[in-house]
Amino acid sequence: RKEVYGTTGTRLRVRVFGGYGFTAADLDRSDFAAHGYAKGVPMGGDLRGAPTGETPGFLIRALRDPDGANLDRIQVVKGWIDGSGKAREKVYDVAWGDSEKRRPGADGKLPPVGSTVNEKEASYSNSIGDPFLQTFWKDPDFDPARRAFYYVRVLEIPTPRWLAYDAKFYKLNLPETARLSSQERAYTSPIWYSPS
């Protein structure tokens, strides 16, 4: 059914629905998934022509891996072909951990979540980020006459890479350029919008 997502190894969970009748209140419904299927399409689905004056809305939920790291942010990646035939892409930060402390800057960019990684000890703590993120998002740049796709990317807080664990266990001396931490992530299949 194309309703799938992939991860870089983490086992976090993601649900995405797109449609025209959703509101932010739908995030708290006890029948969240059933409502998503009834009023919209899941990730991997097709949204057809928007009703006049309507913009697609997206219900997005992400839950951390129970044995893993907290979440840094949820992003929506939009792709489309502009009027000159050129492929375009834009990334929107739509929900993020530590939201009471982190705000997008004047340039619209969200500051990094930070890092608790101790590379020498190959350890980290879940003292930053959030275990659960959800949001209702509408495309502020929606053009009903233009085909587009929307997929969701979820980033965890930084954690040690396997190289850090191996270096600690085997007492390895690694080059200074070796990357010992990274941010695991998930990518959903897209929701495709077409004018008709």
N, C-alpha and C positions, 0 to 999 in steps of 0.2 A: 504493500500500500504506500510505499515511499515515506511513511511516517517513522523516520529513523533519525538518530544522531550518532555521531562518533566522538570519541574522546582520545586524548593523548595518553591514556592509561588509567586515569582516575575513574571512579565509578559514581560520579555525581549524576543527578537526575534532572532532566529538562522537559518541560511541556510548553508548547506554543500553539495558540489558535489565532487565526485572523478572520475578520469579518466586518460587517457594517453595523451590527446592532449591539456591540459590546459597550460596556461602561466600566469604570474603575471599580464599581461595587461588585462586579462579577468575580473579582479576584477572591472574595471572601465567601463565595457560595460553597455549600457543602457538596453540591453536585457539579463542581468546577468542570470536570472532564465531560460529563454528559451534556452540560450546557454549551461547552465549546464545540462539540460535534453538532449539536442541534442548531446553533445559530451561526456557525462559521465553518472553517476548514482547519485541519491540523497541519503541522509542518509537513511539507511534501505535497500539499494540496494546491489547487488552482482557484484563485479568486477572479471572477469575471466582472465585466463592466460595472463600475461604481454607480449607484443611483445618483441622480443629480444632487450636487451639493454635499455628497458624502465622501468621507476619507476612511480608508480601512483602518481599523483599530486592532491591536494585537494584545492578547493576554499572554503573559510570559511568567513562568515560575521556574526556579532552579533551587535544588536542594543539594547540599554538599555530600560528598562520600562520607558515610558514617565513620569510616576509619581514616579519613583524609583531612585535607585542609579546608579552612573556611573559604568563602567566595570573596573575590575582589570586586567584580563588576559583571553586569550583563550588557552586551552590546548588540545592536541591530546593524547588520551590514546590508545596505541597499545597493543594487546595481541596476543600471538602465542605459539606454542608448539615447544620447541627446539629439537635438535638432539637426546637427551637422553630421550625424552618423557615428559619432565617437562614443566608445564604451566609457561609462562613468561608474564610480563607486564612492560611497560615503559611509563612514562609520559613525554611529550615534551611541554614546554612552547613555543608557536608559535607566539603569538602577545600579547602585553600588553599596558596598559595605562601609561601615563607619560613616554613614551619611550625615550624622550630626556634626562631624568634624571635617568632612571633605566636601568641597563645593567646586564646581567648574570655575576656572579663572575667567578673566575678561576675554581671553581668546577662545573660550568655550571648552577648553581641554580640562579634563579631570586630573587632579594630581595623583601620583602613584600612591598605592596603598601602603607602601613601606615594606620592610622585610624583617622577620624575626629569625632568619636562618643563621645558624652558627655553622659555617662551612667546615671548620676544623672538626667539630663534633658530629657533623651530619645530623643536625637536629633543628627543630623549629617549634614555635608555639602558636596556638590558635587565639592569640590575644589581639589580633587585628582581623579585619574582615567580618563577615556575617555568615552564619550557617545556612541561612535561607534568604533568598531574594525573590521579589515578585514585582511586576509593574504592568500597568496598562499604558500602551504607547500608540500615538497616532503620528503618521508621517507628516512633518511640518512642511515638506517640500513636494507633496503629492501632486502629480499631474494626471488626471483621469484619462487623458488621451495617449499616454505613453506606457508601453510595457515596462514592467519592473520585476525584480525579485527581492525578497527579504529573507535573510537567514539570521539566526541568533548565534552569538558566540558568548560563552561563559568562561571567565577566567578565575582561577583560584589565586590565593595569596602565594608568594614565592615559597618553594619547598626545596630541599636538597635534591640534586640529581643523583642517579645511581653511581655516577663517578665519585661523588663525595662519600657515599657509603663505602664503596670499594677502597677509596684512598684511606679512609679511617681504619677499616678492617685489615687491609694488607699493609698498612703503614707506608703508603706510597708517597714519593716526592713528585708532585705534579708541576708542570710549567705554570708560570703566573697567568698565562693566557687561558688556562683551562676554566671552562664555565662549570661551577659547582652548584648552581641553583637555577631554577626556572619556574615558570608559571604553567601548571597543567591547565588544560582547557577542554571545552566541548564545543562542537559545531553541529548545528541542526541542519537537516535538509531544508531547502528554501520553500517559501510560499510564493507562488508565481502569480503576478497580476497581469491580466490582459484586458484591454478596453472592451472587447466583445467576446 
